[in-house]
Amino acid sequence: MPGPEHHRADIGRRVAARREELGLSREDVALRAGSAPGYIAYLEEQAAVPSMGFLLRLAEALDTTVAALTGGDAELPPGIGRAAYRPELVELDPDECWRMLGTHGVGRVAVTGHEGPAILPVNYVVAGGEVAFRTSSGSLPGRVAGGDAAFEADHIDEAFSRGWSVLLVGPARAVTEPGAVRALEERAFSAPWAGGERDLWIAVAPARVTGRRIVVRGAPRTAADGPPGT
């Protein structure tokens, strides 16, 4: 049975998301792709139909693939490509780990329930040296409150078979003080993607922050790589 047909505007949304992920302006992308900033804006905002030649240049400008921009790999698990030539696994210091986490994103929290261990995705925000996420009372993620928790976030660059992961381990607590809850609500970039009533905030105050990055020498640098020499 064929998969769902992607609306042409989906390309623009993926282009904008990848551009922002790399910290690039429309002018930057236009220069890389040999285009005009106005066309990049049109592509992101309208149902444009770019040619395959332009898509190839755009994918190269955004350090990704045409399949990723058109949604051809949307239903596939990350990391299906082959390993890069002579990759290196580099340890990240705590400052780099926090920089990789940014201000928000999607990560995973490890939980032990009645049925055994589970790893569940959550939308998170970073605030005051902690990672916080929303869930519902009685849910599996909510069970980490009152004990030590493990939280992990990562990113995979399919085009160059590289990526990073950050692990935080420390005590988790339910955030109940009204002012603290309000501050997290204001800081939240998005409502939980899973929807539903999720008004319980859980904060993890890490006692240990570790991270690793797969580096491929000779691959183009992106904003996620940090300054040269890191």
Secondary structure as GFF3:
##gff-version 3
##sequence-region A 1 230
A	DSSP	alpha_helix	9	22	.	.	.	ID=ss1
A	DSSP	alpha_helix	26	33	.	.	.	ID=ss2
A	DSSP	alpha_helix	37	45	.	.	.	ID=ss3
A	DSSP	alpha_helix	52	61	.	.	.	ID=ss4
A	DSSP	alpha_helix	66	70	.	.	.	ID=ss5
A	DSSP	beta_strand	88	92	.	.	.	ID=ss6
A	DSSP	alpha_helix	94	101	.	.	.	ID=ss7
A	DSSP	beta_strand	104	113	.	.	.	ID=ss8
A	DSSP	beta_strand	116	127	.	.	.	ID=ss9
A	DSSP	beta_strand	130	135	.	.	.	ID=ss10
A	DSSP	three_ten_helix	141	144	.	.	.	ID=ss11
A	DSSP	beta_strand	148	157	.	.	.	ID=ss12
A	DSSP	beta_strand	162	175	.	.	.	ID=ss13
A	DSSP	alpha_helix	178	187	.	.	.	ID=ss14
A	DSSP	beta_strand	200	204	.	.	.	ID=ss15
A	DSSP	beta_strand	208	215	.	.	.	ID=ss16
A	DSSP	three_ten_helix	223	225	.	.	.	ID=ss17
###
